[in-house]
Amino acid sequence: MKLALLNRGLIDLALGIVFKGDSRLIIQFMTGGARPGKPYLLHKVKECKRLSKEFQCRVYWHFVPREENRIADWLARQATEV
């Protein structure tokens, strides 16, 4: 997966990876600003954090308001086609 992202120019290992999302709560979960109350969500958050460490670079989580997320929407659609 890392190679696919590198080939598409979506990450630069010198700078890190920026994950953008329009769910403020999910971004807060990932940055430690909130803790999931439901066990299955806690499991998913822990799994995402574990996977993000495999990139061996800095990972950033950034909230993008829904009305400004056209690019994130496009990227998400692209990712489902990989």
C-alpha positions as CSV (number, residue, x, y, z in Angstrom):
1,M,0.0,0.0,0.0
2,K,2.8,2.4,0.8
3,L,4.4,1.9,-2.6
4,A,1.0,2.6,-4.3
5,L,0.7,5.9,-2.4
6,L,4.3,6.8,-3.2
7,N,3.7,6.1,-6.9
8,R,0.6,8.3,-6.9
9,G,2.5,11.1,-5.3
10,L,0.2,11.2,-2.3
11,I,2.9,10.9,0.3
12,D,6.4,12.1,0.8
13,L,8.3,10.1,3.4
14,A,10.5,13.0,4.3
15,L,7.5,15.1,5.3
16,G,5.0,12.5,6.4
17,I,1.5,11.6,5.6
18,V,-1.6,13.7,6.1
19,F,-4.9,12.0,6.5
20,K,-7.8,14.3,6.1
21,G,-11.4,13.6,7.1
22,D,-14.7,15.4,7.5
23,S,-15.6,13.6,10.7
24,R,-14.3,15.8,13.6
25,L,-15.0,12.9,16.0
26,I,-12.9,10.4,14.1
27,I,-10.0,12.9,13.8
28,Q,-10.3,13.5,17.5
29,F,-10.1,9.7,18.1
30,M,-7.0,9.4,16.0
31,T,-5.2,12.4,17.6
32,G,-6.1,11.4,21.2
33,G,-8.6,14.3,21.7
34,A,-11.4,11.9,22.3
35,R,-11.8,8.2,23.2
36,P,-14.4,6.0,21.6
37,G,-17.1,4.8,24.0
38,K,-18.0,1.7,22.0
39,P,-15.6,-1.3,22.2
40,Y,-15.8,-2.0,18.4
41,L,-14.8,1.6,17.7
42,L,-12.0,1.5,20.2
43,H,-10.7,-1.7,18.4
44,K,-10.9,0.1,15.0
45,V,-9.1,3.2,16.3
46,K,-6.3,1.0,17.8
47,E,-6.0,-0.9,14.5
48,C,-5.7,2.4,12.5
49,K,-3.1,3.7,14.8
50,R,-1.1,0.4,14.6
51,L,-1.3,0.5,10.8
52,S,-0.3,4.1,10.6
53,K,3.0,3.3,12.4
54,E,3.9,1.0,9.6
55,F,4.6,4.0,7.3
56,Q,7.7,4.8,9.3
57,C,7.2,8.5,9.0
58,R,5.2,11.2,10.7
59,V,1.4,10.8,10.4
60,Y,-0.9,13.8,10.7
61,W,-4.7,13.8,11.1
62,H,-6.5,16.9,9.8
63,F,-10.1,17.8,10.0
64,V,-11.7,19.3,6.9
65,P,-15.2,20.7,7.1
66,R,-17.6,18.7,5.0
67,E,-18.3,21.7,2.7
68,E,-14.6,21.9,1.9
69,N,-13.9,18.2,1.4
70,R,-14.3,17.9,-2.4
71,I,-10.7,16.8,-2.7
72,A,-11.0,14.3,0.2
73,D,-14.1,12.9,-1.4
74,W,-12.3,12.5,-4.7
75,L,-9.3,10.8,-3.0
76,A,-11.6,8.4,-1.1
77,R,-13.3,7.4,-4.4
78,Q,-9.9,6.8,-6.0
79,A,-8.8,4.7,-3.1
80,T,-11.8,2.4,-3.5
81,E,-10.7,1.7,-7.1
82,V,-7.2,0.6,-6.1
